[in-house]
C-alpha cells in the first residue's frame, strides 16, 4: 500500500513551482481556524503524516466501515481521488469499528486513500467530506447526496490546482442547475396527469408555483413552456420563452403564436428557423398547416 502513496508524493515534489504556488493559495476563502485533527488516528503505518500543517490540501471522507453502503461510497471516493495527485484523500471511520475488522474492511480498498479512524466521531451522521486547505483550515463540508461524484470532482479539481475559485463556483452552479431539472420533472409530470384527468384549472395553479428567470437553464425553460402549451396556455408559454434563445426556443414560440391564431407571426418565426432532421419536419408541418388555415380563411372571406 505504501509504495504507491510514496510515488504519488514524489510526483508532487517535482511539480513546477508555479503550480505549487497556486496550490499554496487555493482555498483562502476557508476558515482561518485550523480543523482539529488530533482525534484522527492512522490505521496503518504511513511514511508521512499527511495531516501535518503545511502538507498538501486534504479531502476527508467520514464513513462507517461497518455498513455495506458506506464501503461502496469509500470505493467510489477512493477511485475519484486517484486522479488528483496534489490532494491527500483520507477515508475516516466514524463508527468506532474494531481495528482488526477495520483493517479487514479496508485491505481491498484503493491505495489512493489513507485509512484513519476518528475516536470522537458519531455514527449517527450520514457520510460527509471535509475539504481542508494546506494549513488544515476548513474550506468546505459536503454531505453525501445524489450529486456526490460531480461535486467531489469539482472541489478536488480546485484544491488540486486545476482551476480557480471562480471556475469552481461556476461548476457547482451548473451541477445545481442539473439538480433543479431533476426536481422539476416529477412536478411537471403531476401537472400533465391533472390535465389528462380534465383538471386544467388545478394544473395551472400548480404551474403558478414554478418560477422561471434569467438563471433558469434552457432545458428547464423548454420543459415548462411545453407543459403550458399542453395546457393550452400559449400566452404563459411565451412569457417563459422570453428567458430562452435558440432554434428550439423559437420553435415553441412559433407554436405559441400558432395556438393564438397569429399565423403571420408564427409563419415568420418558423421560416427563420435554420434546422434539419426531425425539427425541420415539425417546422414544415406547421408551415403547411398555417397555409391551410390561411387558405381556409381566404375562402370564407370570398
Secondary structure as UniProt FT lines:
FT   HELIX           2..13
FT   HELIX           17..25
FT   TURN            26..29
FT   TURN            38..39
FT   STRAND          40..42
FT   TURN            50..51
FT   TURN            53..54
FT   STRAND          58..63
FT   TURN            65..66
FT   HELIX           68..81
FT   TURN            82..83
FT   TURN            85..86
FT   STRAND          88..93
FT   HELIX           99..106
FT   TURN            107..108
FT   TURN            111..112
FT   STRAND          114..118
FT   TURN            123..124
FT   STRAND          128..132
FT   TURN            134..135
FT   STRAND          137..143
FT   TURN            146..147
FT   HELIX           148..159
FT   TURN            160..161
FT   HELIX           165..196
FT   TURN            197..198
FT   HELIX           200..208
FT   TURN            214..215
FT   HELIX           218..230
FT   TURN            231..232
FT   HELIX           234..241
FT   TURN            242..243
FT   HELIX           247..259
FT   TURN            260..261
FT   HELIX           263..272
FT   HELIX           277..301
//
